[in-house]
Amino acid sequence: MILTISLLLYLQQATKIAAFDTSSRRRSPVAARFAAIDRRRAISSAAGSAVSLNGIFENFKFGAGNAASAAVSSGSTNEVVRVKNGIKHRRLGSSDIIVSEIGLGTQRWASDDFNAPDEKTCGEFMDEAILNGGVNLIDTAEQYPIPSGGNGLNEGGSEELIGRWMKSRKVKREDVVIATKITGGRNVTPRNIKLDCEGSLKRLQTDYIDVYQLHWPARYSPQANWGQSLKYNLDADQDRYWRSGGGPTSFEDLCLAMEGLIQEGKIRGWGLCNDNAYGLTGCTRTAKMLGTTPPCSIQGDFSLIDRKVRSA
């Protein structure tokens, strides 16, 4: 029985990958021209210079961004770069973003939960962890806190709380790694990726975000951590929510939109959340094909007692 289930999951993933490969082959003439561009030269080119492409990508330009532009790694993935107050700081994916092994999660901060910490207590958390300890990573989202809208802060309030703390404590921006998220699903479009990122930047009172993640996939995908079955539901995939208006945002459009934010200096890297191996593979493979910056992270449930991500 277990073997049968595993085989079915494998076949389902293989089918989706095959479909992605077919889509990629249809785009191969343009993709070949795009891949021919030396990405490193494009990123490091002098200010004002740019490389543009003919065809469907003719309006997308690569040029020099500011100091927050793509953090291209000069070391190995997950290597320990330093140890601060006993906490290891590791390289995040293939980037030069260095994060502490322990991070601060902010989903319930100043929320409507009966026992949620208020803003003063959250500030004390950051004081102890970041100013006095060895932590540098804060994870948040434009939807946080959850739940919201009652006696606690509204959506976006967690980002605002972090921004106020950094300003009041005069924290050096480079001492904190901020990971935040755009609301997932059909909200993920090239236009909204830019607009939502700018909203987060304003609330955080910062010029750039270190890691910008999709809160959940732009396509239909079973969400095991939300109590759904890992079985791929074809009917759900064809639901009007996903298929109307041209369907979900493609891997190509997603990678290009994120690269645009990197080139503008608004983010250093990007990643996925509540996704699976197929989503990560699709994004990484597409980014390499296009010559854009691949995702540097995937955030999901994973522990000694929770291994579902390995089956997704």
C-alpha positions in Angstrom: 0.0 0.0 0.0 2.8 2.4 1.0 4.7 1.5 -2.2 1.6 2.2 -4.3 1.0 5.6 -2.8 4.6 6.6 -3.3 4.5 5.4 -6.9 1.3 7.5 -7.5 2.9 10.6 -6.0 6.0 10.1 -8.1 3.9 9.7 -11.3 1.9 12.8 -10.5 5.0 14.8 -10.0 6.5 13.3 -13.2 3.4 14.3 -15.1 3.6 17.9 -13.9 7.3 18.1 -14.7 6.7 16.7 -18.2 4.0 19.4 -18.8 6.5 22.0 -17.6 9.1 20.7 -20.0 6.6 20.9 -22.9 5.8 24.5 -22.1 9.6 25.3 -21.9 10.2 23.7 -25.3 7.5 25.9 -26.9 9.4 29.0 -25.6 12.9 27.6 -26.5 13.7 30.1 -29.4 13.2 33.1 -27.0 14.7 31.3 -24.1 17.8 30.5 -26.1 18.4 34.2 -26.8 17.7 35.1 -23.2 20.1 32.4 -21.8 22.9 33.6 -24.2 23.2 36.8 -22.1 25.9 36.7 -19.5 24.0 37.4 -16.4 27.0 38.3 -14.3 28.1 40.9 -16.8 24.5 42.3 -16.9 24.3 42.6 -13.1 27.8 44.2 -12.8 27.5 46.6 -15.7 28.1 50.3 -15.2 25.2 52.5 -14.0 23.0 53.6 -16.8 24.0 50.8 -19.1 21.6 48.0 -19.9 21.0 45.0 -22.0 17.6 44.6 -23.7 16.1 41.7 -25.6 14.0 41.5 -28.7 10.8 39.7 -28.8 8.4 39.2 -25.9 11.1 40.3 -23.4 12.0 43.5 -25.2 10.7 45.7 -22.4 12.7 43.9 -19.7 16.1 45.4 -19.1 19.1 44.3 -17.1 21.2 47.1 -15.6 23.1 47.9 -12.4 21.0 48.1 -9.3 22.0 49.6 -5.9 23.7 47.9 -3.0 20.8 45.6 -2.5 21.1 44.0 -5.9 21.4 40.3 -6.4 23.5 38.8 -3.7 25.5 36.3 -5.8 27.4 33.8 -3.7 31.1 33.4 -3.6 30.9 30.4 -1.3 29.1 27.1 -0.9 25.4 26.5 0.0 24.6 26.4 3.7 28.2 26.9 4.8 28.8 28.3 8.2 30.2 31.8 7.7 30.5 33.0 11.3 29.3 32.2 14.8 27.9 35.0 16.9 27.1 34.4 20.6 27.1 30.7 20.0 24.6 30.9 17.1 25.8 29.8 13.7 25.2 32.0 10.7 24.9 30.2 7.4 24.8 31.1 3.7 21.2 31.1 2.4 21.0 29.0 -0.7 23.3 30.2 -3.5 23.2 33.8 -2.3 25.5 35.9 -0.2 22.6 36.5 2.3 23.9 35.2 5.7 21.2 34.2 8.2 21.3 32.9 11.8 20.2 29.3 12.3 17.5 30.7 14.7 15.1 33.3 13.5 12.2 35.3 14.9 8.7 34.5 13.6 6.1 37.2 13.8 2.8 35.7 12.7 1.1 36.2 16.0 2.8 39.4 17.1 0.3 42.0 18.4 -2.5 39.9 16.9 -6.0 39.2 18.1 -5.0 36.0 19.8 -5.9 36.0 23.5 -2.3 35.5 24.5 -0.5 37.4 21.7 2.5 39.5 22.8 1.8 43.3 22.6 4.1 45.6 20.7 6.2 46.4 23.8 6.9 42.7 24.4 7.7 42.1 20.8 10.3 44.9 21.0 11.8 43.2 24.0 12.0 40.0 21.9 14.0 41.8 19.2 16.2 43.6 21.8 17.2 40.3 23.4 17.6 38.2 20.2 19.1 40.8 17.8 20.8 43.5 19.9 22.0 41.2 22.7 22.0 37.7 21.2 23.3 36.2 18.0 20.1 36.3 15.9 19.8 38.4 12.8 16.8 36.9 10.9 13.2 38.2 11.2 10.5 36.4 9.3 7.2 38.3 8.6 4.6 38.9 5.9 2.3 41.5 4.5 -0.6 39.5 5.9 0.7 39.4 9.5 -0.4 39.5 12.2 -2.9 36.5 12.0 -5.6 36.9 13.2 -6.0 40.6 12.8 -8.5 43.4 12.5 -9.9 43.3 16.1 -8.1 44.6 19.2 -4.7 43.8 17.7 -2.9 45.3 14.7 -4.4 45.1 11.2 -2.8 43.2 8.3 0.6 44.7 7.6 0.9 45.6 11.3 3.8 43.2 12.0 5.9 44.8 9.3 5.1 48.3 10.7 6.0 47.0 14.2 9.4 45.9 13.0 10.0 49.2 11.1 9.2 51.2 14.2 11.5 49.1 16.4 14.4 49.5 13.9 13.9 53.2 13.8 13.5 53.7 17.6 16.6 51.5 18.3 18.6 53.0 15.5 19.5 49.5 14.3 22.0 49.3 11.5 20.2 47.9 8.5 22.9 45.4 7.7 22.6 43.9 11.2 19.1 42.5 10.4 18.0 40.1 7.7 14.3 40.8 6.9 12.3 38.1 5.1 8.8 39.0 4.2 6.1 37.6 1.9 3.6 38.6 -0.8 0.2 37.1 -0.3 0.0 34.0 -2.5 -2.5 32.5 -5.0 -3.9 34.6 -7.8 -2.6 37.7 -6.0 0.9 36.8 -7.4 1.1 38.7 -10.7 4.0 40.7 -12.1 2.1 43.9 -11.2 1.3 42.9 -7.7 4.8 41.6 -7.0 6.1 45.1 -7.5 3.2 46.9 -5.8 3.1 44.6 -2.7 6.9 44.8 -2.4 6.7 48.6 -2.4 4.0 48.4 0.3 6.2 46.2 2.5 9.2 48.5 2.0 7.1 51.4 3.2 5.7 49.6 6.3 9.2 48.3 7.2 10.7 51.8 6.7 13.6 50.3 4.7 15.1 50.7 1.2 15.3 47.0 0.6 14.1 43.5 1.6 16.6 40.8 2.1 14.4 37.8 1.1 11.1 38.3 -0.6 8.9 35.1 -0.7 5.6 33.9 -2.1 3.5 33.2 1.0 2.0 30.2 -0.9 2.3 29.2 -4.6 0.9 31.2 -7.5 -0.5 28.0 -8.8 -2.8 25.3 -7.4 -0.8 23.0 -5.0 -2.0 20.8 -2.2 -1.2 22.5 1.2 -0.4 19.7 3.6 0.3 22.1 6.4 -3.2 23.5 6.0 -4.7 20.1 6.6 -5.2 19.2 2.9 -4.3 15.9 1.4 -1.0 15.7 -0.5 -3.0 14.1 -3.3 -3.0 16.3 -6.4 -6.7 17.2 -7.1 -7.2 17.8 -10.8 -10.7 19.2 -10.3 -9.3 21.8 -7.9 -6.5 22.6 -10.4 -9.2 23.4 -13.0 -11.3 25.6 -10.6 -12.2 29.1 -11.9 -10.2 30.7 -9.2 -7.0 29.3 -10.8 -8.0 29.2 -14.5 -10.0 32.4 -15.2 -8.3 35.5 -16.6 -5.5 33.6 -18.3 -4.7 31.2 -15.5 -2.0 31.4 -12.8 1.2 33.4 -13.2 3.8 31.3 -15.1 7.2 30.5 -13.7 8.7 32.7 -16.4 6.7 35.8 -15.4 7.4 35.1 -11.8 11.2 34.9 -12.3 11.3 38.0 -14.5 9.3 40.0 -12.0 11.6 39.0 -9.1 14.6 39.8 -11.2 13.2 43.2 -11.9 13.0 43.9 -8.1 16.5 42.7 -7.7 17.8 45.0 -10.5 15.9 47.9 -8.9 17.7 47.2 -5.6 14.4 46.6 -3.8 15.2 43.0 -2.8 18.4 41.0 -2.4 16.9 37.5 -3.0 13.6 35.7 -3.3 12.1 32.4 -2.3 9.1 30.3 -1.8 6.9 29.4 1.2 4.3 26.6 1.7 5.5 25.2 -1.6 7.0 21.8 -2.6 9.9 20.3 -4.6 8.1 20.7 -7.9 7.6 24.5 -7.3 11.2 24.9 -6.3 12.5 22.9 -9.2 10.2 24.8 -11.6 11.4 28.2 -10.4 15.0 27.2 -10.3 15.1 25.6 -13.7 13.2 28.5 -15.3 15.5 31.1 -13.7 18.6 29.3 -15.0 17.0 29.1 -18.5 16.2 32.8 -18.5 19.5 33.8 -16.9 17.8 35.4 -13.9 18.5 35.0 -10.2 17.1 31.7 -8.9 15.2 31.4 -5.6 17.5 31.1 -2.6 15.0 29.7 -0.1 12.0 27.6 0.5 10.1 27.9 3.8 7.9 25.1 5.0 7.0 22.8 7.9 9.9 20.4 8.6 11.0 18.8 11.8 11.8 15.5 13.4 8.1 14.6 13.5 7.0 16.4 10.3 8.5 15.1 7.0 5.5 15.8 4.7 7.6 18.2 2.5 9.7 15.2 1.3 6.5 13.6 -0.1 5.2 16.8 -1.9 
